């Protein structure tokens, strides 16, 4: 089977794709020294960005905030941010902290320095560039999780009713209402929390009216308002369409209800596509279409599972309903595969990004979870086939029983009618003739009567007649509603199969919740293609990225009991101030090597600084230090001392560039 291929293709597109913005360049450039003070600071990004009231903070050499002008886009270009500076800026090193919102609705932040005249003797400390407030971000993510689950519940249940057409939808009314209320509440919650989320402030800022006003003017805010409007329309129109929340059994959704529900479902899906990854990057129209189809297919599959499970536990489900959902799930998986292939190409950009980026690793985790989901679905499909065959057999047995009972009732009715017609009055004087002892030559009417059924036979026929009459009355409802077909009884084996189907669907629903959570995580994770673009942009802009240096070494004479390898040292972020350090020792074959001792030190010969001991410790497979302070920019000399035994060690050096 192609199950393995389908799984890979499906999960490679498990979530929406494209990019967060990345800083492409700055004017003045990071770490630059200019002769005269600039009149403005301009940042250029890889995609369009939204500006905040506090997008720029400029600090002078004494770490005092500079009174700056208004923030706007340079020359009307949406991919830029610009702020004007005062005329008398002074000399020394200035620090710029910036924060904007990328086109896919995620905030990004950073900081850099530039100097006027000459650098300050003591470089200023860079302000925190944390993108988010932990409490606000956590609450915002919870709201997003609830919104995804609620959308799947609302849309999936409605699709289940419209496509699978269960005979009684009343047990599903609670799911529809729960999905509607949860989606409405989470949307209001996200709308209020959007302002603090973008500015990186605490949850208490939801009470600030100015934040809500600014949110209502942004694309994510407008998408949330549109979602609320669509939910309001659904609350008004859908109950009036006697197809989804009907009281009468046996009725099917009207055409108006189907068209209204389809339009509302597509509109709700668009509120996600228009405000997240699909709305930015390459091929936006195709990406948004793919995102809408992906979300609707996910909702139809996972929400429909929940609806089916509810019916299996609260009502008798005809086999045609279960088979109908099986076909719906197959179509949903097909749509997920097609859209997933496109979104995976758009989001990852390369095969290596699948393992080298956080986005790719989360995608792999989702692959493993959906593998379990599809295996459970295949098992459910086998159970559906067994249950369908059992239900067909039960219907055939019921039909045979009804035929026999009907024949018995007709026979009893015919006997009673024949007896009624055969009864005639006895002739006058008949008894006198008989008393004389002469036998009558003329046969009486009584002699032509058929034999009267025995008491035992009558008593055996009576229950069958009464049973048929009772069943007929039971199928008629005094309210004049259409009669509900009597469900055929299942054998113990068939009932066991139905219970197995309940358990299988329950397992699918539980796993589907995990899938939705991972999908939500993906929508907030920087995709692989975007990560590569951001790294390229930072390097071209001269911005600091993690520094990786390889120091080869060899102990002993070449070829004679020699030990060779290399030490790979990573400095993050590779700039002035504290840096995280990790070092790994590799052998000649490229495999990890454990050594008794490794020491690292840094020197800046031009400034006569050092050596500074990195004070690394063995972490079990690698060596690390949490904070190595390198106070001045320049080309430092990094020396590694590797000891492989009690008597054998070697020291080698490599230059490493540290920027502001």
PyMOL commands that set and color helices and strands:
alter all, ss='L'
color gray80, all
select helices_A, chain A and resi 3-12+74-76+134-164+170-199+203-207+209-215+219-240+255-273+277-279+284-314+319-348+353-356+358-422+430-435+445-448+455-474+492-523+528-540+605-607
alter helices_A, ss='H'
color red, helices_A
select strands_A, chain A and resi 23-27+33-34+40-45+49-59+71-72+80-84+92-102+107-116+547-557+560-572+577-587+597-604+609-613+617-618+623-630+634-643+649-658
alter strands_A, ss='S'
color yellow, strands_A
deselect
rebuild
show_as cartoon
